[in-house]
Amino acid sequence: MSLDARLLRHFAGLGLATDAVSLVSHAHGRERRAERGIARLELQGAVKHGRKERAHPGRDGADRWRFKHKGVIYITDESCRHEITSWRLADDAAMRAAPPKPWGGSHFSSHTLLIVDSSGSMRRSDVPGYGSRTEAVYDTLLREFVQPQLELTRGGTVLGTAVVTLIEMGKSAEVLLERAPIDDILMRYFRSRGSSRARSHGNYLPALHKAIEILREDADRQVQLFLVLLSDGAPSDHSEQTCVHGVQVWQEGNNRVKFKGKTALRACVGGQACRLQLKKAVEADCLARIEELGDLLGRDRMNVHTVAFGDPKEDYSVLERIAGALPRGSFQKLGLAAANLRTAFTSLNQSLTTMRTEADGSGGLTRRRVKPTDEVATDGEGWQRPQTIYAALDGWNVYVDAALVSKQRFDQRKREFVNVRLGADANGVAVYSRKFAEGAERCVFRCFEVGGTDAIASAAGERLVAKETLYVEQLVSAQFHKQMAKTQAEAEALATLFNSRVRGGSAEQVHFVETFIYGVLDQTYTEGRAWILAEPELEGKFVKWNNNAGAVRAPKKSGGADLLGAIRESDEEEEDEASDQGGDDDEGDTPQVFSHFTWSVTNGDLLVCDLQGVWNEVDGYLLTDPAMHRAPKGGRKRRGGTDKGADGIANFFRTHRCSARCRELGLQRPPSA
């Protein structure tokens, strides 16, 4: 009898107390116990009283033992003394069989669709610390994806509901969850899925087809979309398909003839060419389905991320190409290390967090009811300034004389807001009651300064656009608009510095339009007072060169195919109008260089992005509504929903490709970029 057997007999037969059973604890085992609510005494009880059987060897080939006792699985080394890992068997069959119910509300802010490989190879127990690849995947999804998102909602960081769809990918596609909210029920369900048994093939096409069916319903919703496809190998769809000669060339032959130690495949006159053709056809179909998603939901809107979690020697080229089919995609090849899997889902979690805060930048505020869109102002040619306004008849809100409390702008030199005079012949301001555009935090109206009375007034000065907050709580204070005006003024100060250093003519200069804040008396507002942010209307084709989530508009020469997160334009006349949008620099990259410059010149303190506006040869880039990501220092808080802090800065450099101009200006990149 071996020493180990004698020790176990000693523990059980000689009355040794359970807590005296030898257990050498290690960091990994302790971490797993803490996560799964398993006490040290339960492991000692498993050794003393449980059923003992051989476990799969470790990755180094060392023998291991498995003990089962009272719903706990405990894995030890060969000596039965050193703790490797442990987990608790799901002991509530009813809970395992009942998935969470779909979200019953009418609105949600983000939808993550997970496709998880459930082919037979996912049963393999070659991930250290886990009984199978499936268990490793669901445990990591639970801890690094579901739980952090739930904490975001509970902590009030974001308010919008995030929903999850889960499809398991085997011979067919099984939709296990559809738009289930991220909550405690979902956490329990994911925990139970780790013990599910993977089987059969891993066919991509049925799962992608189901994904299209489900996501199609989100086409008209204002919701962020996230598709994650995780597999441990290439698609198996070709295995049962028939070639042009009517033969299932990937099936084993009937005569069981061996070839190089394996059963020979069915013979066909096309031979290997037919087999390769089927695999290529499957790959093309997979890519076509992703392209269909992009066409259906928006290429810039659909986030596609693929994860290869399996033998590094496997072929993951299809997963990689799927990720590259749309601008906002990524591919990660992880091997079989659980740490890599955790890192991958932590990264995906951060991306979803950015999307959720971007989609729900309200921070729990109540959305206003604003009158429907003003169709007159959406023709792209600007709107005609009326000569005379009859406020009661024409739908204008007019504030003159005592009803106009103040007009202010932010003085960058004094670092404070200062009063400024109205334009010539003006004694007030008029704002149309119907919006003509809406952004993440504000709605936009026609506006200009006027002269006259609150009943009849005449337009004075240039056309303006007025911007008001979308949220009720921000109407009672000027602080919201002051922050916007201050950000734009600070961006203009950085633009002035940039213009002094960059080579080139006026066409390559960057400017931000000056903003003004009008304080008015209006009894229809809660406090009887309101604030209106206004600025000159930009004339020309409005273009967005980058946003606050890392996406960049593709330079003309690149065509955008190699830029992660490129903003794809849908205007068929874009190429003909390139000279109206991008300046004279070869690649039209001045806005991207400017964003990089702001980070460099402030020593990494901030980065100006979300650059949008118009361009012409005389004025260069005339921009408005920038976002400013500020690095968190000294407890400094973020400025509103568009400030993504360090994550926003990292997202910009993740997609930014330095040009010759970046190098000409000597711009450095963050060490981690």
N, C-alpha and C positions, 0 to 999 in steps of 0.2 A: 504494500500500500504506500502511495506517495505521501510526502510530507504534507502537501496541501489537503489531501483527503483526510489525513489524520487530524489536521487542524480543524477541519469542518466538523468531523465526528466529535472532536473535543468540545467545540462550541455548543453543539446540539445536545451531546450526551452527558456532559459533566456539569450541566447546570450553570455554565458561564453566563453572567448577566449580559443582556443584549447590548447595553451601552459599553461593555468591555470588549466587544468584538473589534479586532484590529481594523482600522480604516485610515489609510494615509491619504489625506485630502490634497487636491491640487487646484490651482486657480480656475482652470477650465471647468472642472467638475463642480466647484462651489458656485460658479456663475450659473451653470445650468440648474442646479438645485434651487437657487434663489429665484430664478425666472419661473420655475415650474412648481414652486411651493412644496418642495420635498424636504423633509427634515433629515438630519444626519442619522437619527435613530431608526428611521424607516429603512435606510440602506443597511444598517447593521442588522436589522430584523430580517431583511431579505437574505443576507448571507447566512444567518443562523437558522432560519426556518423555511426559506424559499426553495423553489425548484431551480436546480443548477444545470446549465447546458452550455455547450461550446458556442461562442459568438464568432462572428466573422473576424478574421485577423485584422490587426491595425495596418496602416499604410506601410509600415516598416516590416510587415510580415509577422510581427510578434503575436503569440496566442493571446486570446482573451476569453473571459467567462461572462455568461449572462445569467443573472439571478432574477426570478420573477416571484413577487410576493405581494399580495393585497393590492393589486393594480399598479405596482411600481416595477419598472424594469431598471436593473442596475448592472452596468458593465464595468468589469474590473480587469486588471492585468492578469498575467498567468498565475501570480501568487495569491490572487483573491484578496489582496490587501490594498492595492493602489486604486483609487477611484478614477475612472475614465470619464463616464457620463451617466446620466440617469434621466428617465422621463416617466410620466404617469400615463397609464393606459386610459383612454377615454372610456369612462364607466357609465355614461348615460346615453344609451342607444337612441332614445327618443330625441335628445338634443342633437345628436350627430345627424339624424335623418331629417331634421327640420331646419332648412336654411332661413336666413332673415327674410322678412317680407320686403317687397319693393317700396321705395320711398313714396309716401302717399301725398306729399305736398305738390304744389303746382310749380315750384321753382327750386332749382339747385344750381350751385355756382360752378361745379366741376364734375366731370364724369370720367372715371378711370376704368378702362376695359382691360382686364387681365386675361391673357391666354396662357395657360400653364400646360406644359407637356405632361401627359399621363401615359406615355408609351411604356412598354415593359422594362426598358432600361432604367427608368426612374425608380425601380425597386431596388437597385443595387445599393449596398450599404458601404460605399467607398468614400463617404464624406465623414471625416473624423468627428465624432461626437453625436452622430445621428444614425438612426436605424436604416434610413434610406435617403436617396436624393430628394424624394417627394417630401419627406419630413423636414429636411434642411430648407427647402424652398418655402414651405408654408410657415415654418417657425420664423424664418427671416422676414417674410412678408408681414407677419404679425408684429414683430418687434421693431422693424425698421421702417415700416410703411403705414400699417393701419393704426398702431398705437400712437405714433407721433402726430398723425393727422387728427386723431380723436382729441389729443391733448391741445392741439391748436384751437379747436372749436370750444373745448371746455374752458380754456384759459382766456377766451375772448380775443385771441390774436386775429382770427378771422371769424366772420359770423355766418357766411353762406354755407349751405349744406353741400357736402361732398358725397357723391354716390359711387358705388363700385359695381361693375359687372364682372362675373367670373365664368370663363369658359375653359373646360378641360379638353385637351386636344389628344384624342386617341385615334382609333380607326374611324370614328365619327366624332362630331363635336357635341359636347354636352354642356348646355347652359345651366350652371348651378345657381348663379345669382344674377338678377337683372336689376340694376339701379338700386342696390341695397344701400342704405345710409351707413356711414362709418360710425359705429356705436359699439357698445359692449356685446351685443348679440353677434355682430360681425366678428369681433375678436374671438369669441368662443367658437364660432363656426370655423374660422381659419385654423384654430388650434386643433379642432377635431379632424380637419382634412389631412393633417400630417400623417395620420394612421391609415389613410385610404390606400387601396392596393392599385398600383399602376399596372397596365396590361396592354397587349396588342401593339399596333403600329402608332406612329406619331404623324398623322396626316395634317398638313397645314391648311389645305384648301377648304375643307368643311368648316374649320374654325374661323378662317378669314371671311367666308361667306356669311356665317352667323354674325360676325362682328359688323359687317356692312348692314345686315338687316336691322340690327339693334341701333347702331349709331345713326342710321337714316332718320330716325325720329328726332334727332337732335339738330337737324339741318337748320331749322328756323329758330332754335333756342339760342339765347345769349349765354352760352356756357362754354367753359374751357374743356377741351377734349384731349384725352391722354390714352394711347394704346401701348400696352406692354406685352411683348411676346417672348416667353422664356421656353427654351428647348435645350435638350442635351445632345442634339444631333441634327442632321439634314432631314428634310421632309421625306416621308415614306409613301407619298401618294402614288408614285410610279409603280409600286410593288404589285398592285392588282390591276393596273391599266393594260390595255391591249394595244399593241403596235399596229402599224398600217397593214400588216400581214395577218391580223387577227389572232396573234399569239400573245399570251401573258408572259413576256420574255423574262420577267423578274421572278417568276414562280419556279419552284424546284421541278426538275424533270421527273417524269413518272418512273423512270428506270433506276432512280437513286444512284446514278453513276457519280463517283467521286472525282473531283478535280482539285488538285492541290489541297487535299484534306477536307474539302467542302463538297456538299452535294451539288452536282452540276445543274445549271439553270436550263429551262426549256429551250430547245433548239428552234431557230428561225432562220430563214434564208437571209434575213438582214443582219443576223449575228449581233455583234457588239454595237454596231451603228444604231440599230433599233433601240437598244437599251439606253444609249446616250441620248437619243432623240426624245425618249419619254422623260428623262430627267430634265432636259432642257425645257421641254414643254411645261412641266410642273413649275419650274423656276419662273418661266415667263408668266404663267397664270398667277402665281403668287404676287409678282410685281404689278401685274395688271389690276389685281384687287386693291393693292395699296394706292395705285394711281386713281382708281375709282373712288376710294375714300377721300383723296385729296380733291378731286373734281366735285364730289358731292358736298363736302363739308368745308372746303377752303384749304388750299395747300399751306397757307401760313398759320392756319388755325389748328390743324391736326398734328399733334405731337406723337411720333412713332419711335419707340425705343425697343430694341431687341437685345436679349441677354442669352449668351451661350454658356450654359453651366453643365459641363461634361468633360470627357476626355479631351485634352488639348490637341490630340492627333485627329480628332473628328473634323469633317468638312463643314464649316459654318459660313460658307460663302453666300448662301441664300439668305441667311439671317442678316448678314452684313449689307447685302444689296437691298433688302427690304427697308432697312433703316435709312439707306441713302436715297430711297425713291422720293421722299418728300423733304423740303428744306429743314424742318424742325425735327430731326431724327438723330439717334445715336445708337451705336453698337458696342457692346462690351463682351469680351471673351474672358471668362473667369477661371477656367480650369475647374477643379473640384475642391477648392479651399473655401470653407465656410466664411472665413474672414473676407475673401473677395466678394462673396455673395452679399455680405452685410454692407460692404462699401458701396456696391452697385446700387442696392436698394436705398441706402442713405442718400446717394446722389439723386436717384429718381424722386425720393421724398422731397428733397430740396427743390427740385424742379416743380413738383406739384404745389409745394408751399408758395413758391413765387407766383405760379399761375392763379392760385386761389386768392392771394392777397391782391393780385392785379385785377382779378375779376370782381372782387368784393372789397374795394378800397374804402368802403363807407365806414368801416369800423363800428358797425352797429347803429348807424344813423338812419333816420326815417326819410324815405324818399318823398319828394314833393310831387304834387300833381301839377303838371305843366300843360298848357294848352297844346293841341296838336301842331304838327309841323307846318311852318309857313312855306307853302309851295312856291311862292313868288321868288324867294331868295335861293332856290336850289337849281337854277338854270345854268350855273357855271359862268355866267357873264356879269355877275354882280347885279345889284338891284338899283332901280331908278330912285333918286332922291325926290320925294314929293315937294312941290313948291309950297303948298299950304296944308297944314294938318288940322283936321277937325277931330279932336280927340274922341269925342263920344261916338262918332260915326265910323271912324277908320280903324279902331282897335289899337290906338297908340296910348301909352301912359306918358303924360307930360308933367315934368317937374320944373317949375320956374320960380324965380324970386325966393320967397321964404321957404318954399318946399324943397329947394336945393340947398342943403346944409353946407356942403363942402365939395371941393375937387382937389385931390391930392395925388402926388407921385412920390416914388421913393428916390431920395437923393443919395446916390452911392457914396459921394464924398463925405457928406455929413452923417451917413448911416442912420437916417431917420426919414419919416414922411413929412413932406412940406406942402403947404397950400399953394395952389397955382390958379391963375385967372382963367376964366372962360375965354373962348375965342371971340373975335370981333363980331359985334351985333348979336351976341348970344347972352341970354339971361337964364338959361336952363338946359335941360337935356330931355330927350324923348326916346322911349324904348318901345318897340313893337311888342304886342302881347303874345305873339306866337313864335316859338323857337324855330330856327331853321337848321340847327345841328345840335349834337349832344356828344359829350366825351365821357371819360371815366368819372369825373367829379363835377362837371359844369354843363349847362346848356347855353346855347348861343342865340342871340337875338339881333335884329337890325337896330341901329341906334345912330343918332347924331345930336349935336348941340342945336338948340333952337332959340329963336327970339319971339316973344309974344306972350300970350296968356295960357293958362292951363286948358282953355277950351279951344282956342285958335292960335296956332303958332306957325312960324316959317322956319325952314331948315337953314342952318348957318354952319359953314365949315364943311370939312370932308366927311365922307361916309365912315362910320365906326361900326364895330361889332361889340355888343355888350355880352358879358358873361356872368351868369349867376350860379350859385351853388345848387346842386340837385337835392340837397338835404335840409330838412326843416330846421334842425338844431343849429345849423351854421348861418341861418338868416338873421339871428339876433345879435351877431357880432361882426365887426369888420375884419377880424383876425384872419379868417379864411382867405379873403381876397388880398389882404395885405401880405400874407405869406406868398401867394402866387406872384404878386407884383414885385416883391423883394427878390424872389428867385429869378424872375426875368431880368431885373436890373443887374443882379450879380452876374448872370450869364452874359449880359451885354458888356460888363466891365472886362470879363475874361475874353470876349470876342474882340474888344478893342486892343488888348494885349496881343492876341493871336494875329490880328491884322498888321500889327507893327513888325511882326517877325516873319510872316510868311511872304515868300516872293510871288510876284504876279500882279496883275492889274486889278481893277475894281471888280471884275467878274468873279474873282476868287475870294472876295472879302465876305465876312460873316457879320450879320447884324441881327439884333433882336429888337422888335418894335417896342416903342415906349408905351407903357400902360398907365392908366389913370383910374382912380377910385372916386366915384361920385357917391356922396351920402345924401339920401333923400328921405323926406317924410312921406309915409304912405300908410294909411290906417288899415289897409288890407293885410299888412304884415303883422305878426304877433306883437312886436314891440312898437308898432307904429312908425318904424324906421327901417330902411333897407340900404344895402350897399351894392353898387354896380361896378364891376370891373370892365373898362372899355379900352379899346385900342383901335388904331386905324385899320380899315379893312385891307387885306392883302389882295393885290390884283395879279392874276396870272394863274397858271395851273398849280394847284396845291399838291405837294409831294411830301411823303414821309420818308426820310433818309435812314433813320433808325428809331428804335423804341426803347422803353425802359426795361425790357426783359431780355435784351441781348440780340434781338433780330436786327439785321442790317439790310438795306436795299442793295441789290447786286450791282456792281459797276458794269457799265455797258460792255467792256471788253471781255469780262469773264462770263457773261451770260447767266451768272448766278448759280451755275450747276455745282460749283465746288464750295459754295459758302454755306456753312451751317446756319440755319435761321434766316436765310435771305428773304427779303420781302418781295414777293413775286407780283409784278404789275399785271393787271388784266386788260389794260387798254390796248387794243389792236394797233393803234397809231403810235404807240410809245416809241418805236425805233425812229419814226419820222420826226418825232418831237424831241429827240434826245437833246438837241441843242437848246431847247427851251427849259431843260430840267437840271442840267448837270454842270454847267460852267465849262470853261475851256480846258481844264486839266484833263489829261489823257483818260483817266479812269473815273472822273466825277466823284472823287473820294474826299473832297474837302470837308464835308460834314463829319466823316469818320475820323479824319485827322484832327479836326477841332475837338471832338470828344476825347480823343487820346491826349491831346495837348492839355486839356483842362485838368486831367488827372496828374500829368507830369509836372505842370507848372505849380500846382498846389501841393506837391510832394505827397501825392496819394491821399490827400484830405477829402477830395470830392471829385465827381465826374459828372459833366453835363451831357445829357443824352435826350432821347425822345425828340430828335430834331426834325422839325416839320415846318413847311412854309412854301415860299415861292422863290424862283431864281430868275434874274434877267441880267443882261450884259452890263448894264449901267450900275445897278445897286448890288449885284452879287446875290448872296443868300440872305433873304429877309425871313426871319424865323419867329415862331411864337410858341407859347406853351411848353417850354422845356421842362424836363425832369432833372432833378439834381440828387444823385446818390451820394450820401455822406458816410465816410468811414466812421464807425462807432468809436468815439474817443471820449474818455472822461465822463461816461454816462450820458452823453449827448443823445437826445431823442431824434427820431426820424421826423421829417417834415411831410406829413400827409401820406396818403396811400401810394403815391407814385415814387416815393423815396424808398428804395429797396436796400439801402445801406451797402454793406460789404458784399452781399450776394449779388446786388445789381451791378457793382463794379466788376465782380468776377464774371458775370454773364456777358458783359460787354467784351472783355478781353478773351472770352472763350470763342467768340465768333469774329473778332476783329483781326484782319490780316494787315500788318503794317505795310505801307507803300513806300516808295522812294521819298515822298515828302515827310513821312514820319522820321525816316533816317536823316533826312536833310536838316530837320529841326532838332535832331539828337534826342528824340523821345524815347524814354526807357519804358519797359513793360514790368508789371509786378513779377517778383521772383517765381511765384507759383503759376504764372500764365504760360 
